[in-house]
Amino acid sequence: RRVREAVVSTQSTGDRVALMRFVSGRSRLPNDIADVSQRFQIMKTDKSKDGLPTSQTCFFQLRLPDYTSEVIMEERLRYAIHNCRSIDADNYMLARNVENNTAGSFEDGII
């Protein structure tokens, strides 16, 4: 519970939007809370101590290793949520394929 409070309560609105994008791939929740199929979860991982957090967007999970202090956890989390853009790699590849004229279609069975 203490970790959850540190993750959510000390953040600015911009940090909360970045956290939402980091853990869900979305910048905001749906208008109807009934459309949220997963509950937000914070999971412990066995990664190296004081490492960067990760997420599983399909499961709405924030995955945190052990940290030596709350300050380090907040620093690592803030860095990750503002600098990790790998969820956007799908859009990058789609744009690259269109530019290179290699985009597939549903009929081709490529997409």
C-alpha positions in Angstrom: 0.0 0.0 0.0 2.8 2.4 0.8 4.3 1.9 -2.7 1.0 2.5 -4.4 0.6 5.8 -2.4 4.1 6.9 -3.4 3.5 6.0 -7.0 0.2 7.9 -7.4 -0.1 10.6 -4.8 3.1 12.5 -5.3 2.7 13.0 -9.0 1.6 16.0 -11.0 -1.2 15.8 -13.5 1.4 15.5 -16.3 3.1 12.6 -14.4 -0.2 10.8 -13.9 -1.0 11.1 -17.7 2.5 9.7 -18.5 2.0 6.9 -15.9 -1.4 6.0 -17.5 0.3 5.8 -20.9 3.2 3.8 -19.5 1.0 1.1 -17.9 -1.9 1.0 -20.3 -0.8 2.5 -23.6 -3.6 5.1 -23.3 -3.3 8.7 -22.1 -6.6 8.6 -20.2 -9.2 6.3 -18.9 -12.5 5.7 -20.9 -15.5 7.9 -20.0 -17.4 4.9 -18.6 -15.5 3.1 -15.9 -17.3 -0.1 -16.9 -15.1 -0.1 -20.0 -12.0 -0.7 -17.9 -11.5 -4.4 -18.1 -8.4 -4.6 -15.8 -7.7 -3.1 -12.4 -4.4 -1.2 -12.0 -1.8 -3.5 -10.3 1.6 -2.9 -8.9 3.8 -6.0 -9.1 7.2 -6.7 -7.6 9.8 -8.1 -10.0 13.1 -9.9 -9.5 15.1 -7.4 -11.6 18.2 -5.7 -10.3 17.8 -3.5 -7.2 17.1 0.2 -8.1 16.5 -0.6 -11.7 13.9 0.9 -14.0 10.3 -0.1 -13.7 8.5 -1.9 -16.6 4.9 -2.4 -17.4 2.6 -4.8 -19.1 0.0 -2.7 -20.9 -2.3 -5.6 -21.7 -2.7 -6.3 -18.0 -2.6 -2.7 -16.7 0.5 -3.6 -14.5 3.3 -1.5 -13.2 6.3 -3.8 -12.4 8.7 -2.5 -9.9 12.0 -4.0 -8.6 13.2 -3.5 -5.1 14.4 0.1 -4.3 16.7 1.2 -1.6 14.6 4.3 -1.0 11.3 5.9 -2.0 13.3 8.8 -3.6 15.1 6.4 -5.9 11.8 4.7 -6.8 10.2 8.0 -7.7 13.2 9.1 -9.8 13.3 5.8 -11.7 9.6 5.8 -12.2 9.5 9.4 -13.4 12.3 8.7 -15.8 10.6 5.6 -17.2 7.2 7.1 -17.7 8.5 10.2 -19.5 11.2 8.5 -21.6 9.8 5.1 -22.6 8.1 5.3 -25.9 8.4 1.7 -27.1 4.6 1.2 -26.9 4.6 3.7 -29.9 6.8 1.4 -31.9 3.8 -0.1 -33.7 2.9 3.4 -35.1 6.6 3.9 -36.1 6.7 0.6 -38.0 3.3 1.3 -39.7 4.5 4.8 -40.8 7.8 3.3 -42.0 6.1 0.6 -44.0 3.8 3.1 -45.7 6.8 5.3 -46.6 8.6 2.3 -48.0 5.4 1.1 -49.8 5.6 -2.2 -47.9 2.4 -1.9 -45.9 0.3 -5.0 -46.0 -3.5 -5.3 -45.8 -6.0 -7.5 -44.1 -6.6 -9.2 -47.5 -2.9 -10.0 -47.9 -2.9 -11.6 -44.5 0.2 -9.5 -43.7 -1.5 -7.4 -41.0 
